[in-house]
Amino acid sequence: MVEPRTDKARLPDPPPLRTNDVAVAAAGTAAWAVALVVLLVVGLPDGERWWLWTCVAGMASGVFAMFYIPRLHRGRVRQVERGSREP
């Protein structure tokens, strides 16, 4: 069993993990596309067409994310660089 720390000193935060968020968004978009194809092949009753629009909305959100995430990361890098230059 691990003994609790008694000196009350806090360890430094670990560096943030580098992830490929665009790949995650692309995988989600592909999953919605597969779901859409399955629904189109299987067919839906007349009152259940909203499932198709759910898939379309998921795909649109994923495409938006694939374009927005790199811009978000660039903005964060600029903000960190700007903050490190200020006295």
C-alpha positions in Angstrom: 0.0 0.0 0.0 1.2 3.5 -0.8 1.9 5.8 2.2 0.3 9.2 2.0 2.7 12.2 1.5 3.4 13.9 4.8 5.5 16.9 3.7 2.5 18.7 2.0 4.7 19.5 -1.0 2.8 19.5 -4.3 4.3 17.8 -7.2 4.4 19.8 -10.5 1.6 19.3 -13.0 2.5 16.9 -15.8 2.7 18.3 -19.2 -0.5 18.1 -21.3 -0.8 15.0 -23.5 -0.5 15.6 -27.2 -3.5 14.1 -29.0 -4.7 14.0 -32.5 -8.1 15.6 -32.1 -8.7 15.8 -35.8 -8.4 12.1 -36.1 -11.0 11.6 -33.3 -13.3 14.0 -35.1 -12.7 12.1 -38.4 -13.5 8.8 -36.8 -16.7 10.1 -35.3 -17.7 11.6 -38.7 -17.0 8.2 -40.3 -19.1 6.4 -37.7 -22.0 8.7 -38.5 -21.5 8.1 -42.2 -21.6 4.4 -41.6 -24.7 4.7 -39.6 -26.3 6.8 -42.4 -25.5 4.1 -45.0 -26.8 1.4 -42.8 -30.1 3.2 -42.3 -30.4 3.9 -46.0 -29.8 0.2 -46.9 -32.1 -1.1 -44.2 -34.8 1.4 -44.8 -37.0 3.2 -42.2 -40.7 3.4 -41.6 -42.3 6.7 -42.7 -42.4 8.2 -39.2 -38.8 7.4 -38.3 -37.0 9.5 -40.9 -35.5 11.7 -38.2 -32.8 9.1 -37.7 -31.4 10.1 -41.1 -31.2 13.7 -40.1 -29.5 12.8 -36.9 -26.8 11.1 -38.9 -26.5 14.1 -41.2 -26.2 16.4 -38.3 -23.5 14.2 -36.7 -21.5 14.2 -39.9 -21.9 18.0 -40.3 -20.7 18.5 -36.7 -17.7 16.3 -37.4 -16.7 18.1 -40.6 -17.0 21.4 -38.8 -14.8 20.0 -36.0 -12.1 18.8 -38.5 -11.8 22.4 -39.7 -12.2 24.2 -36.4 -9.8 22.1 -34.2 -6.6 23.1 -36.0 -7.6 26.7 -35.8 -8.3 26.3 -32.1 -4.9 24.7 -31.5 -3.1 27.5 -33.4 -4.9 30.1 -31.3 -3.9 28.4 -28.1 -0.3 28.3 -29.2 -0.4 32.0 -30.1 -1.9 32.8 -26.7 0.8 30.9 -24.8 3.5 32.6 -26.9 2.0 36.0 -26.3 1.7 35.3 -22.6 5.4 34.2 -22.3 6.6 37.4 -24.0 4.8 39.7 -21.6 6.8 40.8 -18.5 
